[in-house]
Amino acid sequence: MEIRPILSQLMKSRTGPLLVAVQVAISLAILVNALFIVQQRIAVSERPSGVADERNVGYVTARPLRTLSHPEVLAEQQRELELIRGIGGVQSVAWTSQMPLSRSGSSGSVRADVSQTRESASPSFYTVQTPFISTLGLRLVEGRDFTDADLTEFDVNKDTEAEPPAVIITEALGRALWPGETRFVGRPFYFGTSGPRATRVIGVVERLQTQQAQAGEPGERSVLMPMRISNPTSKFAIRAEPGRLESALRDAAEKIRTTSAVPMRVTTRTMTEDRINRYKNEKALAWMLIAVSALLLLVTVSGIVGMTMLRVAQRRKQIGVRRALGARWRDILRYFVTENLIITTGGIVAGLLLALGLNRMLIALVDVPRLPLEYLAMGAGALWMLGIAAVYGPAARAASISPAIATRTA
Amino acid sequence: MLRYYLALGLRSLRRNPALTALMVLTLAIGVAASISTLTILHVMSGDPVPSKSKRLLVPLLDVAPKDSYVPGQREPYSQQSTYRDTINYLRGGPGVRRTAIIDVGSSIEPARREDPLIDVQGIGTTTDYFKMFDVPFRYGGAWSAADDERGSRVAVLSRKKAAQVFGDVDPVGKLIRVWGNDFTVIGVVGDWNPVPRYTHLINGSGGYFDGEEQIYVPMKTAVDLEVQPNGNVTCMHEAGAGWAGFLASECIWIQVWFELASAADRPAAQAWLDNYAAQEQKGGRLMRHAPNELFNVMEWMSVLKVVRADNKLAVWLSLGFLLLCIVNTMGLLLAKFSTRASEVGVRRALGAGRAAIFRQFLVETTVVGLAGGLLGLALSFGALALIRQQSKDLSAVARMDWEMLAATFVTAVLASIIAGLLPTWRACQVTPALQLKSQ
């Protein structure tokens, strides 16, 4: 196969091929970056929350419309717990102040050393009662679960220091408090950014995302505090038998509402709903980028097809002469495919550089990591194949022109 | 001559309908992609209240502990005010009006226990809120300054909530039961939907752009009833016990606005704030001595990052896509024009100058641009409708206005002219002698 005649032909009429190469370069740059961001966003939305079998977990939130005293609130919590336990389909239920991915709840500062003035981390503060860990199905990797003896009592109208002496933390919080360590049980740490309010780790769970489920490690920094607290609002995490979650939640809400002595606002939510709401923006962006990428490829293919058709039309006579002089069908085909490969390869080389440049710009603009090489390789390969596929049709048609007809006309 | 070129152009476009359609479609898709993302960005970053945006100010003091201070750095959570500062601002702050916003939520209790509760979310504020933000009333009006002082049990409802509770009648004077107390409805807000919702960016239900306050009550009333704040509360110091401890604490949970008589009064407002902070420092507060800040509406929206980075990303990528579409159209036009060298040769030989040829082909590309613009406009409307349907958050911002309508056409025509320049220039280069000889 002679490359020289193809090159000299390309040099003679440069503009058309150059425009195709530019198109290939632009679409490669955008495509690679767009798909990389899509993959990033989808990966974020598919991170495990730490909750086992999420589709069977949900929660009921109950808020009395009257102000209740501390003992009244605790009695009401107990009453509601008993009610939910008795509902068909409920496997396990536990009182909690907040749920992962629910985007509502409290967080605060903790520090590893009492003399620190800035926090080591700002974890999510889960106030929980037993059996929270087994209800959510969190994986305890070190130490022990809470027992009822760990529960401290806290009157929101009287007490100021909320933190209990023994807590369970997530591995991510352990890593933030004590970088480089792997075992955390028995270690003390401190709440707030000042003062000697110490607590001690009695257990470590592998993972429990925060209520916001931020990107990266901070999204898994949580501390579980065993407390009976007179929060006016009660939340009950519920694990149901497979397929019975919706009905269990509905029955629980109904029962609490109808049997309460004071008017009560009761709402229910499944973890599946919370997950969808939390990642709505990520999904929307991913779909937009996928749509743009598809259009991008469509436009680029149409550009390659159009250019090949033009070059074929311009060289009908030349093709006829070559055919008459003995060139076979596949020689002609190979000529145009090779020509196209040269053009797309040029475009791909420029596109790779452009993609890296665009990635730099995006790093400054949004939270994306550096583009991995596999993406560049995959994008380049895809455009290469697409280029061959796009050129094949027009080139094959050109090659089948009969020499007699091609050379006849002016 | 223009009419003649237009006729020529149309005829030439009709001669090859597939190619013409491809060019128009490519341009239209490129224009639609960039216009729909730009529209969202344009509405998101627009000035919601041009007549006042420079003289509405948000004050911010840094109340975080001294020890953790990194000079020059505002804590990311430092966006609201303490109760103590709020009361002092309302009493003696600068400007012609001052107001505060706390987030409240509860349920309206039905007359009969069996009936369902009606949830309400809204704000505790002061009477100045309604004048400051030019809130229109459908029925009744705002409460008085005396109601603010007394903490009267009065409420203003949104139009939708009032209709949900009372039906489509004037509910002024009727009672609703919230937080265990009877509130007299004294007003119903008419249609009022600033975009972005600059008044209530923090905690505003429904995000920065959509949603509304359903109930307004005097802030004093909500505080007296110990209504738990429904929004973000950040405590950087230990708070005392109970409600009194919370009010006296350095917890920040209130949004404050000053309205100045003119934007020129801002230095005076700054001086007042600095002076106030200095007084508080004498009492042992605000030990960071950090800068005391004021933000006008546009500054405040940028502090709170109303325009998300994702929206900017979408705009950049769609502009890249438009560039691709332009290059693509350029290639197609080049192909088209190159087949018409003989036509150009004949026209040149008959006396047409290069400029005339240039004009003729430019008119033809502009026709393509206009067609692409029209189709692009239709596609943009479609894309925006799709976005509105998909995202409640974006439903208020994915709306075209006159500016963007004009921008669509300018973009389309500009894109087609840019795409047409090179092919047109090439067409002008045809040498008539050579061209005619080869015939």
Interface residues (C-beta under 8 A of the other chain):
Chain A: T15 G16 L19 V20 V22 Q23 I26 S27 A29 I30 N33 A34 I37 L65 R66 T67 T117 R118 E119 V156 N157 K158 D159 T160 E161 G192 T193 S194 G195 P232 P263 R265 K280 N281 A284 L285 M288 L289 V292 L295 L296 V299 T300 S302 G303 G306 M307 M309 L310 A313 Q314 L358 M361 L362 L365 V366 D367 A410
Chain B: L19 L22 T26 I29 G30 A33 P65 D67 S68 S106 S107 E109 R113 L117 D119 W179 G180 E226 Q228 M236 H237 E238 A239 G240 A241 G242 W243 G245 R308 A309 D310 K312 L313 A314 W316 L317 S318 G320 F321 L323 L324 C325 V327 N328 M330 G331 L332 L334 A335 S338 T339 Q390 S391 D393 L422 R426 Q439
